[in-house]
Structures are given as C-alpha cells and as structure tokens.
Amino acid sequence: MTMHSAARGKLIAVIGDEDTCVGFLLGGIGELNKNRQSNFMVVDKGTSVSEIEETFKRFIKRDDIDIILINQNIAEMIRHVIDTHTSPIPAVLEIPSKDHPYDPSKDSILRRAKGMFNPEEMR
C-alpha cells in the first residue's frame, strides 16, 4: 500500500540523503509514473546542485505530486529555487536528516508564515 493523498490520489516526493529516502521508501512512498520517473531522489556527495535543482523543478511540474519533502541541508543548496516556488501545491516541507538537525530559522515556509503574522497579534 502506498501513501497517497486520499482525496485525489496524489503522491509524496522525497529529495534527501540515503537514510531519509530509504526510511520513506520502507514506509511505502516509492512510485513510478507512466513515464517511469520515480518520486524520490537520493542525494550523496557526488550529486551536483544542478541535478538537485532539475529534480526539484521536475517534481513541481508533475501533477501527481502534492507534497515534496526535502532535507533542510539539501534545501539550503537550492534555496534560490525553493524561494521562487510560491504555489501551495505541491507543498514543500523541509525536514531534518540524521546528520543535520532542523533549524527553524532556515525554513522558508516558516519564515513566510511568520511574516504573515505580527507576534503581538498572536497573544
């Protein structure tokens, strides 16, 4: 059984290190579309920034993907591309990896959300 968005049968995509991708694949997210393109990318030391950018842009254009999970340290490498994505779908969520803890100050979605609200209004 795969993890699809229940309403429309959409996928979760992952761009991450090997441990992150393997964990999600064991959880059942791995899929190939009709063009035999997978919904995940394993990033290692030999992966170029341009390859990550291309994969991210390809995931954004796919109509069968609703959520893109990306390790935060990898997101930092392509921050300029992530920041240009303003559409709510697919949602881009930055997640920690085993070797790099989550830093809320670097999360683009959290920064945008904080900009929408004045902290005084939240009390």
LOKELO-370577 format. One record per residue: x, y, z of N, C-alpha, C, O, CB in turn. Coordinates in steps of 0.05 Angstrom, whole numbers, padded with zeros to 5 digits, always signed. Atoms other than C-alpha are relative to their C-alpha. Glycine has a CB too. Layout:
<atoms>
XYZXYZXYZXYZXYZ/...
</atoms>
This chain:
<atoms>
+00017-00024+00000+00000+00000+00000+00018+00025+00000+00037+00026+00015-00019+00000+00024/-00016-00025+00002+00027+00069-00018-00014+00022+00015-00039+00022+00020+00005+00007-00029/+00011-00023-00015+00018+00135+00019-00009+00021-00021+00006+00037-00030+00021+00012+00019/+00012-00019+00019-00028+00174-00028-00016+00020+00015-00027+00014+00036-00017-00014-00022/+00019-00019-00010-00066+00237-00014-00028-00011-00005-00035-00017-00028+00004+00029-00013/+00025+00015+00002-00134+00206-00001-00020+00013-00020-00033-00002-00034-00013-00001+00027/+00020-00013+00016-00176+00258-00038+00004-00004-00030-00014-00010-00045-00002+00029+00006/-00005+00000+00029-00142+00257-00106+00021-00020-00009+00028-00021-00032+00009+00027-00008/-00020+00020+00008-00092+00200-00105+00027+00012-00007+00039+00003-00026-00010-00016-00022/-00025-00013+00006-00031+00245-00104+00023-00012+00016+00018-00026+00036-00002+00031+00006/-00024+00012-00012+00040+00227-00084+00015+00019+00018+00012+00044+00016+00018-00010-00021/-00019-00014-00016+00092+00249-00034+00027-00005-00014+00033-00028-00020+00001-00008+00030/-00027+00003+00012+00161+00262-00065+00021+00006+00021+00016+00021+00040+00004+00019-00025/-00022-00004-00019+00227+00260-00027+00026+00006-00014+00033-00008-00033+00003-00025+00018/-00028-00006+00008+00294+00293-00040+00016-00001+00025+00012+00017+00042+00002+00028-00016/-00014+00002-00025+00342+00271+00013+00024-00018-00001+00031-00029-00022-00018-00010+00021/-00023+00018-00002+00403+00233+00036-00010-00029-00001-00034-00034+00000+00016+00005+00025/+00007+00028+00002+00404+00157+00032-00018-00010+00023-00037-00024+00018+00024-00017-00002/+00016+00009-00023+00378+00146+00102-00029+00010-00001-00048-00005+00005+00013+00009+00026/+00027-00012+00001+00319+00193+00093-00017-00014-00022-00039-00022-00017+00002+00030-00006/+00015+00013+00022+00299+00163+00025-00007-00029+00007-00030-00037+00002+00016+00002-00026/+00005+00028-00007+00306+00091+00049-00023-00002+00021-00040-00019+00018+00025-00013+00011/+00021+00001-00020+00263+00106+00110-00028+00005-00012-00047-00009-00005+00005+00022+00021/+00026-00005+00013+00207+00136+00068-00008-00022-00019-00031-00028-00022+00001+00027-00014/+00006+00022+00018+00213+00081+00016-00010-00024+00015-00029-00038+00006+00025-00007-00017/+00010+00022-00017+00205+00029+00071-00028+00006+00010-00044-00013+00015+00019-00005+00023/+00026-00008-00008+00144+00068+00092-00021-00001-00022-00045+00002-00018+00000+00028+00011/+00018+00004+00022+00114+00058+00023-00004+00023-00019-00024+00022-00034-00025-00008+00011/+00005-00022+00018+00122+00123-00015+00010-00004-00029+00002+00012-00046+00012+00025+00011/-00013+00004+00027+00161+00096-00075-00020-00006-00022-00036-00024-00020+00020-00022+00002/+00018+00003+00023+00124+00103-00141+00015+00007-00026+00035+00022-00025-00025+00017+00003/-00009-00008+00026+00139+00107-00215-00024+00009-00015-00045-00003-00014+00015-00024-00016/+00023-00009+00015+00094+00148-00260+00000-00014-00027+00017-00032-00032+00001+00031-00004/+00003+00014+00026+00073+00127-00330+00025+00003-00018+00029-00013-00036-00024+00010-00015/-00025-00004+00015+00139+00155-00357+00023-00013+00013+00046-00008+00006+00005+00030-00004/-00020+00015-00015+00177+00111-00308+00019+00019+00015+00042+00013+00019+00017-00017-00019/-00016-00019-00017+00201+00172-00267-00008-00005+00029-00031-00007+00036-00006+00029-00008/+00005+00005-00028+00208+00159-00193-00007+00026+00015-00004+00048+00004+00025-00013+00014/+00008-00023-00016+00182+00205-00138+00020+00005+00023+00012+00016+00043-00028-00004+00011/-00021-00005-00021+00247+00207-00098+00027+00004-00014+00032-00005-00036+00001-00023+00020/-00027-00004+00009+00319+00228-00106+00019-00003+00023+00016+00010+00044+00004+00028-00014/-00021+00004-00020+00378+00203-00065+00023+00019-00006+00035+00017-00028+00009-00030+00002/-00022-00019+00004+00429+00259-00056+00024-00010+00016+00022-00016+00040-00008+00029+00009/-00025+00008-00014+00501+00239-00040+00022+00020-00007+00016+00041-00019+00008-00029-00008/-00022-00019+00004+00569+00272-00043+00005+00006-00029+00014+00028-00036+00026-00011+00012/-00004-00004+00028+00572+00263-00118-00022+00013-00015-00020+00018-00039+00006-00026-00012/+00023-00012+00013+00505+00295-00133+00005+00030-00003+00012+00044+00016-00025-00005+00016/-00005-00029+00005+00512+00364-00165-00025+00016+00007-00047+00005+00008+00007+00005-00030/+00022-00018-00006+00469+00423-00146-00019+00002-00023-00043+00004-00019+00011+00028+00008/+00017-00002+00024+00443+00427-00217-00018-00025-00002-00041-00022-00011+00017+00003-00025/+00017+00024+00001+00417+00355-00212-00022+00003+00021-00045-00005+00015+00017-00025+00007/+00021-00004-00021+00380+00372-00147-00020+00020-00010-00044+00016-00007+00013+00010+00026/+00018-00021+00011+00351+00435-00180-00018-00012-00021-00042-00007-00021+00016+00023-00011/+00016+00013+00022+00328+00395-00241-00021-00018+00011-00044-00018+00003+00018-00015-00019/+00019+00019-00012+00295+00342-00198-00022+00016+00014-00046+00009+00012+00014-00019+00020/+00020-00017-00014+00260+00395-00155-00019+00012-00020-00044+00011-00016+00014+00022+00017/+00017-00012+00020+00234+00431-00216-00018-00020-00014-00041-00015-00020+00017+00015-00021/+00016+00022+00013+00211+00365-00247-00023-00008+00019-00045-00012+00010+00018-00024-00007/+00020+00007-00020+00174+00347-00182-00022+00021+00001-00046+00015+00003+00012-00004+00028/+00019-00022-00001+00140+00416-00181-00019-00001-00024-00043+00005-00021+00014+00027+00001/+00016+00000+00024+00115+00407-00252-00018-00025-00002-00038-00024-00017+00018+00001-00025/+00016+00025+00002+00087+00337-00241-00027+00005+00014-00029+00015+00036+00014-00024+00013/+00027-00004-00011+00012+00338-00230-00009-00023+00019-00030-00021+00031-00020+00002-00022/+00007+00022-00018+00013+00273-00190+00014+00003+00028+00011-00015+00044+00008-00027-00012/-00014-00004-00026+00055+00302-00132-00013+00024+00014-00015+00046+00003+00031+00005-00005/+00012-00021-00016+00023+00342-00076+00018+00011+00022+00016+00034+00031-00026-00010+00013/-00018-00007-00021+00079+00344-00025+00028-00007-00008+00033-00030-00017-00008-00013+00028/-00028+00006+00005+00154+00349-00033+00014+00003+00027+00015+00025+00039+00013+00019-00022/-00016-00001-00024+00196+00331+00028+00029+00002-00008+00038-00013-00025-00005-00026+00018/-00029-00004+00007+00268+00355+00025+00015+00005+00026+00007+00020+00043+00003+00024-00019/-00018-00005-00023+00324+00351+00076+00008+00029+00000+00014+00040-00021+00025-00019-00001/-00005-00029-00002+00336+00421+00102+00028+00007-00010+00032+00028-00023-00003+00009+00029/-00027-00007+00009+00411+00418+00088+00002-00001-00031+00018+00014-00043+00020-00020+00012/+00001+00000+00029+00396+00400+00015-00016+00023-00010-00009+00035-00031-00013-00027-00010/+00016-00023+00008+00343+00454+00011+00017+00025+00000+00013+00043-00016-00024+00004+00019/-00018-00023-00001+00397+00504+00031+00016+00003-00025+00023+00025-00034+00018-00001+00025/-00016+00000+00024+00436+00484-00031-00015+00012-00024-00003+00023-00042+00009-00028-00007/+00017-00010+00022+00377+00503-00076-00020+00021+00010-00042+00023-00002-00014-00023-00015/+00018-00019-00012+00346+00557-00033-00012+00020-00020-00035+00026-00019+00014+00016+00022/+00010-00020+00020+00341+00606-00092-00022-00012-00017-00040+00003-00026+00023+00009-00018/+00021+00012+00016+00298+00556-00130-00025-00005+00018-00048+00000+00009+00010-00027-00011/+00023+00005-00018+00254+00537-00070-00015+00026+00006-00039+00026+00007+00010-00013+00027/+00013-00025-00006+00241+00610-00054-00017+00011-00023-00035+00027-00019+00021+00021+00008/+00017-00009+00023+00213+00622-00124-00026-00016-00002-00044-00007-00016+00016-00003-00026/+00024+00016+00000+00161+00567-00113-00020+00012+00020-00015+00010+00044+00005-00030+00006/+00019-00013-00018+00100+00604-00084-00027-00014+00000-00044-00007+00015-00003+00029-00008/+00025+00014+00001+00044+00557-00103-00004-00018+00025+00016-00030+00034-00002-00017-00026/+00004+00017-00023+00012+00519-00045+00002-00030-00006+00008-00046+00012-00027+00006+00012/-00002+00028+00008+00012+00454-00084+00019-00002-00024+00015+00012-00044-00027-00012-00007/-00007+00017-00022+00058+00419-00084+00013+00015+00023+00028+00034+00019+00019-00022-00009/-00011-00012-00024+00075+00438-00013+00029-00010+00003+00034-00034-00001-00017-00006+00025/-00028+00007-00004+00150+00439+00001+00005+00001+00030+00004+00022+00042+00019+00019-00016/-00005+00002-00029+00167+00415+00071+00029-00008+00005+00038-00028-00006-00019-00020+00014/-00028+00005-00006+00237+00418+00098+00001-00017+00025-00011-00011+00046+00016+00026+00004/-00001+00019-00022+00255+00360+00144+00030-00004+00008+00048+00001-00008-00012-00027-00008/-00027+00005-00009+00317+00344+00186+00011-00026-00012-00004-00043-00021+00002+00000+00031/-00012+00025+00007+00366+00290+00168+00015-00011+00025+00017+00003+00045+00020+00002-00025/-00014+00013-00023+00406+00243+00213+00024+00017+00009+00029+00020+00032+00009-00028-00007/-00024-00014-00006+00468+00286+00208-00004+00031+00003+00015+00045+00012+00020-00005-00022/+00005-00029-00001+00436+00356+00204-00027+00005+00014-00048-00001+00003+00000+00012-00029/+00025-00006-00015+00385+00378+00257-00016+00022-00014-00005+00038-00030+00006+00007+00029/+00018-00020+00011+00325+00421+00238+00007+00027+00012+00010+00030+00036-00029-00008+00005/-00004-00027-00008+00337+00496+00241-00023+00017-00009-00025+00023-00033+00028+00011-00010/+00024-00015+00009+00271+00535+00241+00007+00027-00013-00009+00036-00030-00017+00005+00024/-00007-00026+00013+00307+00600+00221+00006-00003-00029+00006+00017-00044+00024+00012+00015/-00006+00004+00028+00325+00569+00154-00024-00010-00016-00023-00010-00041+00023-00020-00003/+00024+00011+00014+00256+00541+00137-00015+00021-00015-00025+00040-00002-00018-00015+00020/+00013-00021+00016+00226+00581+00080-00030+00002+00006-00040+00025+00006+00004-00006-00029/+00028-00001-00005+00154+00563+00096-00005+00013+00027-00023+00030+00030-00013-00028+00000/+00003-00012-00027+00162+00581+00170+00006+00030-00001-00007+00045+00012+00019-00014+00020/-00006-00028+00003+00194+00647+00150-00023+00015-00012-00030+00037-00004+00026+00004-00017/+00023-00013+00013+00136+00663+00104-00024+00002+00019-00037+00023+00020-00009-00016-00025/+00022+00000-00019+00085+00644+00158+00004+00022+00021-00014+00035+00029-00003-00027+00013/-00006-00020-00020+00120+00688+00209-00004+00028-00011-00013+00046+00004+00028-00003+00011/+00003-00026+00013+00118+00746+00160-00029+00008-00003-00036+00032-00005+00013+00000-00027/+00029-00006+00003+00042+00740+00155-00013+00010+00026-00033+00023+00025-00015-00026-00009/+00012-00007-00026+00030+00749+00229+00019+00018+00016+00043+00013+00017-00007-00025+00016/-00015-00016-00019+00053+00802+00278-00001-00016+00026-00022-00023+00035-00012+00029+00003/+00000+00015-00025+00075+00767+00342-00018+00011+00021-00029-00004+00038+00028-00001+00011/+00018-00012-00020+00034+00817+00383-00029-00009-00004-00044-00011+00015+00001+00030-00002/+00028+00009+00006-00030+00792+00348-00005-00028+00010-00028-00036+00013-00005+00003-00029/+00003+00028-00007-00016+00721+00369-00005-00004+00029-00011-00027+00037+00024-00015-00008/+00004+00003-00029-00023+00734+00444-00028+00000+00008-00034-00003+00032+00014+00022+00014/
</atoms>
